[in-house]
Amino acid sequence: MTLERMSAREFSPHPLWLQIKRQLKNLALTLPGLRAFILVSRIHLDNAVCELGKIINSLRGITPTQALRKRALPIQAQIYTATDGLPSFQVQSQPGKPRGVVYSIPKSGTHLMHAVLAELGLIPCNVFINESAFDDQRFLKDQDMVLDQRRKIPCPLALSSELVRPGQFALSHLICAPSVQAHFKDYRQFFICRELRQMYVSNMRWRMKEGHGDEFGLAWKSEPDDKRRMEKFMELYAQAITNTNREIAPWKSVSSVLHAKFETLCGDEGSDAQRALIKAMAAHIGMAIDDTKAIDVIGKALGSHTKTWSGGRSHLDRYWTDKCEEIFRRHGGPELNGFLGYPERP
């Protein structure tokens, strides 16, 4: 995919068949995979039905808020009545404050962004929302993330996006498409990414945990050598991960989305850049903070124990090999890295 096509993605149509194509491309051809594909396709249809319902309500003069008050929610999960009287993932809302959503490339600092926004005063919904379901993390302890990962609850995006109320925010790995962005027009939107080689290493370390990384069997996990294990991981996962990242990356080019780099948040580009980013994030949700407050926010966020923490920052030299680099380049890694704002290595 060319950079021009990626940049223009927010203006191109994203019909249902593209979502189905994405599922087919990344699914292993197993019976569980087939069942998952059927479920996801059905819920994509539910999304379309929800959208049709919105159009009908609009023609009848019924606002989205009125429709949400009347709707019997077909969700097999705990849903609360928030402060504003509407259904919500959390009890407390903050009328008058904006809603927030984070788009992120997986293993690129999603939960660090979560910690920063919470320190800035937004209420975390503790859910990951996607096109067809939400991953319910509200009642999970950190150790449960390893064994059970996330609890996936079927729910159309047209509905889950309405369950985030004022002053709250949700996380996501949503693809960049007009059909997605339409649900978040009045949200404050954020996008976070990471240098992709580092992302791959972090991804491998995460999938090493029990209950993850089983899609292609467990043999690759038993490799004792870090570098050889990384090579096997890249052979198995690089194409699927790259396909997903290409769908998410164009959020960087959407003008209403604040773009953050994991490295900037961590202070790799200096304390001035780090403070400036925290202050920009605060301004994006309508807050004005000084340097002292910015330092306090990032200090508390970096000191928090996030749900997908792997025990420390990934060190590329420990894992990366010439073979990993060859696979990375074969799948267009340098081009995508450049698009995200990371200059290519010599």
C-alpha positions in Angstrom: 0.0 0.0 0.0 1.5 3.4 -0.9 1.7 6.2 1.5 -0.6 8.3 -0.7 -3.3 5.6 -0.4 -2.8 5.3 3.4 -3.1 9.1 3.8 -6.3 9.1 1.7 -7.9 6.3 3.6 -10.1 8.5 5.7 -11.8 9.7 2.5 -12.2 6.3 0.9 -15.3 4.1 1.4 -15.0 1.1 3.7 -17.9 -1.2 2.9 -18.7 -4.4 4.7 -16.8 -6.6 2.3 -13.5 -5.0 3.4 -14.1 -5.9 7.0 -15.0 -9.5 6.0 -11.8 -9.6 3.8 -9.7 -8.5 6.8 -11.2 -11.3 8.9 -10.5 -13.9 6.2 -7.0 -12.7 5.8 -6.0 -13.0 9.4 -8.0 -16.1 10.5 -6.5 -19.5 10.7 -8.6 -22.0 8.9 -9.8 -23.9 12.0 -13.2 -24.7 13.2 -13.0 -22.2 16.0 -11.8 -19.6 13.5 -14.7 -20.4 11.2 -17.1 -20.0 14.1 -15.5 -16.7 15.0 -15.7 -15.5 11.4 -19.4 -16.3 11.2 -20.0 -14.5 14.5 -18.1 -11.4 13.5 -19.8 -11.2 10.1 -23.2 -11.5 11.8 -22.3 -8.6 14.1 -21.1 -6.5 11.2 -24.6 -6.9 9.9 -26.0 -5.8 13.3 -23.9 -2.7 13.0 -25.6 -2.0 9.6 -29.0 -2.5 11.2 -28.1 -0.1 14.0 -27.1 2.5 11.4 -30.4 2.0 9.6 -32.2 2.5 12.9 -30.4 5.8 13.4 -31.5 7.0 10.0 -35.1 5.9 10.7 -35.1 7.7 14.1 -33.7 10.8 12.4 -36.5 10.8 9.9 -39.0 10.4 12.8 -37.4 13.3 14.7 -36.0 11.0 17.5 -32.5 12.1 18.7 -29.8 9.5 19.5 -30.1 10.3 23.2 -33.9 9.7 23.2 -33.4 6.4 21.3 -30.8 5.3 23.9 -33.2 6.0 26.7 -35.8 3.8 25.1 -33.5 1.0 23.9 -33.6 -2.4 25.6 -29.9 -3.2 25.5 -29.2 -6.7 24.1 -25.8 -7.0 25.8 -24.7 -9.9 28.0 -22.7 -7.7 30.4 -23.1 -5.3 33.3 -24.4 -2.0 32.0 -25.0 0.9 34.4 -27.2 4.0 34.4 -24.7 6.9 34.5 -24.9 10.3 36.1 -26.6 11.7 33.0 -29.3 9.0 33.2 -28.2 7.1 30.2 -26.8 3.5 29.9 -23.0 3.4 30.4 -20.0 1.2 31.0 -19.4 3.1 34.2 -21.7 4.6 36.9 -20.0 7.9 37.1 -20.0 10.4 34.2 -19.0 14.1 34.0 -21.6 16.1 32.2 -20.0 19.0 30.3 -16.8 17.2 29.7 -15.9 15.5 26.4 -15.9 11.8 25.7 -12.6 10.3 24.6 -11.4 7.4 22.5 -7.9 6.0 22.0 -7.0 4.4 18.7 -3.7 2.4 18.9 -1.5 -0.1 17.2 -1.4 -3.1 19.5 1.6 -3.1 21.9 2.4 0.5 21.3 1.6 2.1 24.6 -2.2 1.8 24.7 -2.4 1.4 28.5 0.2 4.1 29.1 -2.1 6.5 27.2 -4.9 5.1 29.4 -2.9 6.0 32.5 -2.2 9.5 31.2 -5.9 10.3 30.4 -7.0 9.0 33.8 -4.4 11.3 35.5 -5.8 14.2 33.4 -9.3 13.5 34.9 -11.2 11.4 32.4 -12.9 8.3 33.7 -11.7 5.1 32.1 -14.5 2.8 30.9 -12.0 -0.1 31.1 -13.2 -1.6 27.9 -11.7 -2.1 24.5 -14.2 -1.4 21.8 -14.0 -2.7 18.2 -16.3 -3.0 15.2 -18.2 -6.0 16.5 -17.7 -6.4 20.2 -16.1 -4.9 23.3 -13.4 -6.5 25.4 -14.6 -6.1 29.0 -11.7 -5.5 31.4 -13.8 -3.8 34.1 -13.8 -6.7 36.6 -10.4 -8.2 35.7 -7.3 -8.1 37.9 -4.0 -7.7 36.2 -3.1 -11.4 36.6 -6.4 -12.4 34.9 -5.2 -10.7 31.7 -2.6 -13.4 31.3 -5.0 -16.4 31.8 -8.2 -15.1 30.3 -7.0 -12.1 28.2 -10.2 -10.1 27.7 -13.8 -11.0 27.9 -15.3 -10.4 24.5 -18.9 -9.2 24.5 -20.7 -9.1 21.1 -22.0 -5.6 20.6 -22.2 -3.4 17.5 -20.0 -0.4 17.4 -23.1 1.8 16.8 -24.2 0.8 20.3 -20.9 0.4 22.3 -19.8 3.9 21.2 -23.0 5.3 22.9 -22.1 3.6 26.2 -19.2 5.9 26.6 -20.7 8.9 28.4 -19.4 12.5 29.0 -16.1 12.6 30.9 -15.3 9.0 30.1 -13.0 7.3 27.6 -12.5 4.0 26.0 -9.6 2.2 24.3 -9.5 0.5 20.9 -7.5 -0.9 18.1 -10.1 0.3 15.6 -9.3 0.5 11.9 -9.3 3.9 10.3 -12.4 4.2 8.1 -15.2 6.7 7.7 -17.7 4.1 8.9 -15.8 3.9 12.2 -15.0 7.6 12.6 -18.7 8.5 12.1 -19.4 7.0 15.6 -16.9 9.4 17.3 -17.6 12.7 15.7 -18.1 14.5 19.1 -15.3 12.6 20.9 -11.8 13.8 21.7 -9.8 11.3 19.7 -6.2 10.1 20.3 -3.8 7.9 18.4 -0.7 6.3 19.7 2.0 4.3 17.9 5.5 3.0 18.4 8.6 2.2 16.3 7.5 -1.0 14.6 10.5 -3.2 15.3 10.1 -2.4 19.0 6.4 -3.1 18.6 7.1 -6.6 17.2 9.4 -7.5 20.0 6.9 -6.3 22.6 4.2 -8.2 20.8 6.2 -11.4 20.9 6.9 -11.0 24.6 3.2 -10.5 25.3 2.2 -13.6 23.2 4.7 -15.6 25.2 2.4 -15.4 28.2 0.1 -18.3 29.0 -3.2 -18.0 27.1 -1.8 -16.0 24.3 0.0 -16.7 21.0 -1.6 -20.1 20.5 -3.0 -19.5 17.0 -0.2 -21.3 15.2 0.6 -23.8 18.0 3.0 -23.6 20.9 6.2 -24.9 19.3 7.7 -21.4 18.7 7.4 -20.6 22.4 9.5 -23.5 23.4 12.6 -22.2 21.5 15.0 -21.3 24.3 17.1 -18.8 22.3 15.6 -15.3 22.3 16.7 -14.4 18.8 15.7 -17.7 17.2 12.3 -17.5 19.0 11.9 -14.0 17.6 12.6 -15.3 14.1 10.0 -18.0 14.4 7.5 -15.4 15.7 8.1 -13.2 12.8 7.7 -16.1 10.3 4.3 -16.9 11.9 2.8 -13.5 12.8 4.5 -10.7 10.7 2.0 -10.7 7.8 -1.1 -10.7 9.9 0.2 -8.1 12.3 1.3 -5.9 9.4 -2.1 -6.2 7.7 -3.8 -5.1 10.9 -1.3 -2.2 11.5 -1.9 -0.9 7.9 -5.6 -0.6 8.7 -5.0 1.3 11.9 -2.1 3.6 11.0 -4.0 6.2 8.9 -5.5 7.6 12.1 -2.2 9.6 12.2 -3.4 11.6 9.2 -6.9 12.5 10.5 -6.8 16.1 11.5 -9.2 15.7 14.5 -7.1 13.0 16.1 -4.2 13.9 18.4 -1.1 11.8 17.4 1.2 10.6 20.2 4.3 8.5 20.1 5.1 6.0 22.8 8.7 7.1 22.8 7.7 10.7 23.4 5.5 9.8 26.4 8.4 7.7 27.8 10.7 10.7 27.6 13.0 9.2 24.9 12.9 12.5 22.9 13.6 14.6 25.9 11.7 16.1 28.8 10.6 19.2 26.9 8.9 17.1 24.2 7.4 14.9 26.9 5.9 17.8 28.8 4.6 19.4 25.5 2.8 16.2 24.6 1.1 15.9 28.0 0.0 19.6 27.8 -1.3 19.0 24.2 -3.3 16.0 25.4 -4.8 18.1 28.2 -5.6 20.9 25.8 -7.3 18.4 23.5 -9.8 17.6 26.3 -10.3 21.3 27.2 -7.8 21.6 30.0 -4.9 24.0 30.5 -2.0 22.7 32.6 1.4 24.0 33.4 4.8 22.2 33.3 4.5 21.2 37.0 1.2 19.5 36.5 2.5 17.8 33.3 5.5 16.4 35.1 3.2 15.1 37.9 0.8 13.5 35.3 3.5 11.6 33.4 5.3 10.6 36.6 2.2 9.0 38.0 1.4 7.4 34.6 4.8 5.9 34.1 4.8 4.6 37.6 1.5 2.8 37.2 1.4 -1.0 36.6 -0.5 -1.3 33.3 -2.5 -4.4 32.4 -0.3 -5.6 29.6 3.1 -4.7 31.2 5.7 -7.3 30.2 8.1 -6.5 33.0 10.3 -3.8 31.3 11.0 -2.0 28.1 11.9 -4.2 25.2 15.6 -4.1 24.0 15.8 -4.7 20.3 19.4 -6.0 20.3 18.4 -8.9 22.5 15.9 -10.2 20.0 16.3 -8.8 16.5 18.4 -10.5 13.8 19.1 -10.1 10.1 16.4 -12.6 9.4 13.9 -10.7 11.4 14.9 -7.6 9.5 14.4 -9.4 6.2 10.9 -10.5 7.1 10.1 -7.0 8.4 11.2 -5.4 5.1 9.4 -8.1 3.0 6.1 -7.0 4.6 6.6 -3.3 4.1 7.8 -2.4 7.6 10.1 0.4 6.7 7.4 2.1 4.6 4.9 1.9 7.3 7.4 3.1 9.9 8.1 6.1 7.8 4.4 6.9 7.5 4.2 6.8 11.3 7.0 9.3 11.6 10.0 7.1 12.3 13.0 7.7 10.1 14.5 4.5 8.5 17.7 3.1 9.9 20.7 3.3 7.5 
